[in-house]
Amino acid sequence: MTTFHRTTAMATVAIVAALAACDRKDRQTPESLRGEIAALVTERDALRARINALMAKEPRLAGMPDAPVIVGVPTTVAADLIQRVVTGFVDQVTLTLKEIKVRKRGSVKKVVTLGEYDLRVTINQVTGKLKTGIPSVTFGANRVALAVPVSVASGAGRATINFMWDGRNVGGAVCGDMAVTQVVSGSVRPATYPLAGTLVFAVTANTIVAKPKLPRMIVNLKVAPSEASWDAAQKVLDDKGGVCGFVLDRVDVMALVKNIVDQGFNVRLPTDRLTAMAIPVGVEPAMRVRGQPVALAIRIGDLVIGEQMIWLGAEVSVAATSTRLR
C-alpha cells in the first residue's frame, strides 16, 4: 500500500469513527459532528496535496504509468542482470581462423629482369580469447543503451611461409630456381574494440524480456611472430648467397611477410548468439481469499523505462472462472 493509500484510509477510518460516535450515549450534537467531519475532510485533502507534491519531487516515480497495479524494478537491479549476462557470454567466446591464404607476386630487375618471385603465406590457425570490460547500461526515455569494451585478451597463431623464385635470363643461369619454406608461430596482439547497441523490451504476465540488439562487429586479429621463429626464417634466407642473396635483398621477403601479418585477419563477433534475458516482476496469476483460490485476470499495460526505475502497469481483475490451486 502506498503512502497515499495509507493516508486516505486513515482519514476514512477517522470519519467513520466520528459517525459511529453518534450511537454513543455521549454523542455530540449534529452541528459539532458536521464540524469535525469537515475538519477531517480538510485535513485529508491537505495530506493528499502534500503527498502529491512529495511524489512529484521523487525522481524514481517519474513516468510512472496510471494503472491500478504498478510494478517497479530499480534500474540498478536490471543493470546488474544485464551486465552479468553480457559479460558471461562474451568471456566464453574464442575466435578461430584456419587456412587463410595470402599471396604476393613480383619481379626483380637489374638492367634486365632477373626473375619473378611468388610469396605465399598460409595462416594455418589463429585463435583469440575475448574478454569484456565493465559494461555501461544507460536507462531513460523509454530505451536502454548498452556499451561494452571487448578485448582480445590472449591467443596464438601459426603460419607457413612459401617463397619461390623463378630465375630467368641472366638470373636463371647464375641463381636458378629457389624455394624456401618455413613455419613461424606467435601470439595474438591484445586489442580493444567498443561494442554498443540497445536492448529491446517486451512484457509477459510475469516477466520483462530484454533482447539485445547489437550491430555486426568485426574483430581484427593481429599476430606477433615469436622472436625465435622469426630469426629461424631469416636465417634460412640469409644462407642464400651470391645472386640469390642479391635477389632476396631486393625482394626483402621478411618485410613482405611482416606487412601481410601486420594487416591482421578479420573475424566476425557472434553478437547474434546473445539471447533474450528475463527480468521477473512477481505478478502472481492467483491469490487466496479466506483459504479459497481465486484466479486473477491480468492484462499487462504500459512499460515505462526511466533513469532510475522500470515501471510496468497492469489491469488486474477476478477471472470469470477460478482454478483450484494445488
Residue pairs with C-beta under 8 A, 6 or more apart in sequence:
1 9
3 51
3 54
4 48
4 51
4 52
4 55
7 44
7 47
7 48
7 51
8 44
8 48
11 40
11 41
11 43
11 44
11 47
12 44
14 40
15 37
15 40
15 41
18 33
18 36
18 37
18 40
19 33
19 37
21 27
21 28
21 33
22 33
27 33
28 36
55 61
59 307
59 308
60 72
60 74
60 306
60 308
60 309
61 309
62 306
62 307
62 308
62 309
63 304
63 305
63 306
63 309
63 311
64 70
64 72
64 304
64 309
64 311
65 301
65 302
65 304
65 311
65 312
65 313
66 313
67 301
67 302
67 313
67 314
67 315
68 314
68 315
68 316
69 283
69 313
69 314
69 315
69 316
70 311
70 312
70 313
70 314
71 281
71 282
71 283
71 311
71 312
71 313
71 314
72 309
72 310
72 311
72 312
73 208
73 279
73 281
73 309
73 310
73 312
74 308
74 309
74 310
75 137
75 139
75 306
75 307
75 308
75 309
75 310
77 279
78 137
78 139
78 144
78 210
78 279
78 310
79 137
79 139
81 277
81 279
82 135
82 137
82 144
82 146
82 199
82 210
82 277
83 134
83 135
83 137
85 274
85 277
86 132
86 135
86 146
86 148
86 212
86 274
87 132
87 135
87 148
89 273
89 274
90 130
90 131
90 132
90 148
90 150
91 130
91 131
91 132
93 130
93 269
93 270
94 127
94 128
94 129
94 130
95 127
95 128
95 130
95 152
95 155
95 219
95 221
95 267
95 269
96 125
96 126
96 127
96 128
96 267
97 123
97 125
97 126
97 127
97 221
97 265
97 267
98 123
98 124
98 125
98 126
99 122
99 123
99 124
99 125
100 122
100 123
100 126
100 265
101 120
101 121
101 122
101 123
102 120
102 121
102 122
102 123
102 260
103 118
103 119
103 120
103 121
104 119
104 120
104 121
104 256
104 260
105 116
105 117
105 118
105 119
106 116
106 117
106 251
107 113
107 114
107 115
107 116
107 117
108 114
108 115
108 116
108 117
108 171
108 247
108 250
108 251
110 246
110 250
112 169
112 170
113 168
113 169
113 171
114 167
114 168
114 169
114 170
114 171
114 175
114 243
114 247
115 165
115 166
115 167
115 168
115 169
115 171
115 172
115 175
115 247
116 165
116 166
116 168
117 163
117 164
117 165
117 166
117 247
117 251
118 162
118 163
118 164
118 166
119 161
119 162
119 163
119 164
119 251
119 253
119 256
119 257
120 161
120 162
120 163
120 164
121 159
121 160
121 161
121 162
121 257
121 260
121 261
122 159
122 160
122 162
123 157
123 158
123 159
123 223
123 265
124 158
124 159
124 160
124 183
125 157
125 158
126 155
126 156
126 157
126 158
126 188
126 221
126 223
126 265
127 155
127 156
127 157
127 188
128 152
128 154
128 155
128 188
128 219
128 221
128 267
129 152
129 153
129 154
129 155
130 150
130 151
130 152
130 153
130 219
130 269
131 150
131 151
131 153
132 148
132 149
132 150
132 151
133 148
133 149
133 150
133 151
133 192
134 148
135 146
135 147
135 148
136 146
136 147
136 148
137 144
137 145
137 146
138 144
138 145
138 146
138 147
139 305
139 306
139 307
139 308
139 310
140 305
140 306
140 307
141 305
142 303
142 304
142 305
143 198
143 199
143 305
144 198
144 199
144 201
144 210
144 305
145 196
145 197
145 198
146 196
146 197
146 198
146 199
146 212
146 214
147 194
147 195
147 196
148 194
148 195
148 196
149 192
149 193
149 194
149 195
150 192
150 193
150 194
150 195
150 217
150 219
150 269
151 190
151 191
151 192
151 193
152 188
152 189
152 190
152 191
152 192
152 219
152 221
153 190
154 187
154 188
154 190
155 187
155 188
155 221
156 185
156 186
156 187
156 188
157 185
157 186
157 187
157 188
157 221
157 223
158 183
158 184
158 185
158 186
159 183
159 184
159 185
159 223
159 225
159 261
160 181
160 182
160 183
160 184
161 180
161 181
161 182
161 183
161 184
161 233
161 253
161 257
162 179
162 180
162 181
163 178
163 179
163 180
163 181
163 237
163 251
163 253
164 177
164 178
164 179
164 180
165 175
165 177
165 178
165 179
165 244
165 247
166 177
167 173
167 174
167 175
167 176
167 177
167 178
167 247
171 243
171 247
174 242
174 243
175 242
175 243
175 244
175 247
178 240
178 244
178 247
180 236
180 237
180 240
180 253
182 232
182 233
182 236
183 229
184 225
184 226
184 229
184 230
184 232
184 233
184 257
185 225
185 226
185 229
186 223
186 224
186 225
186 226
186 229
186 230
187 223
187 224
187 226
188 221
188 222
188 223
188 224
189 222
189 223
189 224
191 219
191 220
191 222
193 217
193 219
195 214
195 217
195 269
195 271
196 214
196 215
197 212
197 213
197 214
197 215
197 271
198 212
198 213
199 210
199 211
199 212
199 213
200 210
200 211
200 213
201 208
201 209
201 210
201 211
201 303
201 305
202 208
202 209
202 211
203 209
203 300
203 303
203 312
204 300
205 283
205 285
205 298
205 300
206 280
206 281
206 282
206 283
206 284
206 285
207 278
207 279
207 280
207 281
208 278
208 279
208 281
208 303
208 310
208 312
209 276
209 277
209 278
209 279
210 276
210 277
210 278
210 279
211 276
212 271
212 274
212 276
214 271
214 274
215 271
216 268
216 271
217 268
217 269
217 271
218 266
218 267
218 268
218 269
219 266
219 267
219 268
219 269
220 264
220 265
220 266
220 267
221 264
221 265
221 266
221 267
222 261
222 262
222 263
222 264
222 265
223 261
223 264
223 265
225 261
230 254
233 254
233 257
234 254
237 248
237 253
237 254
238 245
240 248
279 310
281 312
283 298
283 314
283 316
284 296
285 295
285 296
285 298
286 293
286 294
286 295
286 296
286 323
286 325
287 293
287 294
287 296
288 294
288 325
292 322
293 322
293 323
293 324
293 325
294 318
294 319
294 322
295 318
295 319
295 321
295 322
295 323
296 316
296 317
296 318
296 319
297 316
297 317
297 318
297 319
297 320
298 314
298 315
298 316
299 314
299 315
299 316
300 312
300 313
300 314
301 312
301 313
301 314
301 315
302 311
302 312
302 313
303 310
303 311
303 312
303 313
304 310
304 311
304 312
304 313
305 311
